[in-house]
Amino acid sequence: MKNSDFIIFGLTNATKIAQDVANKLKVKLGKCTTTKFADGEILVKFNETVRGKDVYIFQSTSKPVNDSLMELLISIDALKRASAKTINVIIPYYGYARQDRKSQGREPITAKLVANFIKYAGATKVVLMDIHADQIQGFFDIPVDTLKGTWIMMDEFLKTHKFKDLCIVSPDYGGVKRARNIANSLNAPLAIVDKRRPAPNQVEVSNILGDVKDKDCLLVDDMIDTGGTMMAASKLLKERGAKSINIMCTHALFSNNAIEKFNKCIKDGNISNIYISDSIQASYEYRSKNIHVCSLAQFYAEFIKIQSENKSISENLYGKQIEKLNAKK
Ligand code: R5P
């Protein structure tokens, strides 16, 4: 891999992860500056040449969602106009992913709209992480890699805890495939929480499919937003006799006062551990004895290396993670 052929940049919501990836690859992070004008307009300027280079640009389209998205689009445009050879957009957290279908008449499919923006701005490839729904891959008319960072958190989780009676739990029907993959790879039983949303941001859980009594439960999901889903599921698991309740979620949005609520659950002994990734830049601020932040930097560094060698991602990146997990069982 010739370092001079590629360059990594990190936008406002992903400067730390981009720097960490550059450090792992032993390259200098590219310099760019984002300026915000008094009226709210954004200008992004790349301070070094990208001509003929493979560019990897990191940005999470998390809070402030629309500014982060606009900053990304403007950057892609600048890179295209500066003759970058390829523009590989790495989005650790893809905002608007939950608007992936019309659940009622006259609703938008914003995840598709955003995909169109990214393509038309000039991206040549998109790299997503633990995406909310796999069909989002098809929203892009350019190559997409959807990476599975859950394995990184799983690895940390199994390193720190030894459970005899582990049970993987999906907090809703939408997450069953994700939870089942993990349960299968660990040879652990699976349970599913019957969740309904009577209104936006309201959660109702009524039943659990599967046996959780005296089990060390691991609730797995793609994201925690307000925390309503995980807190309702944890409460029900406790009522049904779970021995311990642990949570694993790639994207820790922690909107409103979610972090205070989780810290209270931990203090009251209702939740034992929470594993999150650093896909959201603020994740490190939430770190505590029981809130573990797992870095995706090594994973991304390996991805960039494998991609630059034109090798298979599934064989070299996931394959290695699953082998490691199986060795721990
Ligand atoms: C829903 O389908 C998602 O996977 C999450 O379960 C949901 O977005 C979490 O939101 P909250 O934390 O606000 O319940």
Residues whose N, C-alpha, C, O or C-beta is under 5 A from the ligand:
A	BS01	R5P	G174 D221 D222 M223 I224 D225 T226 G227 G228 T229 M230
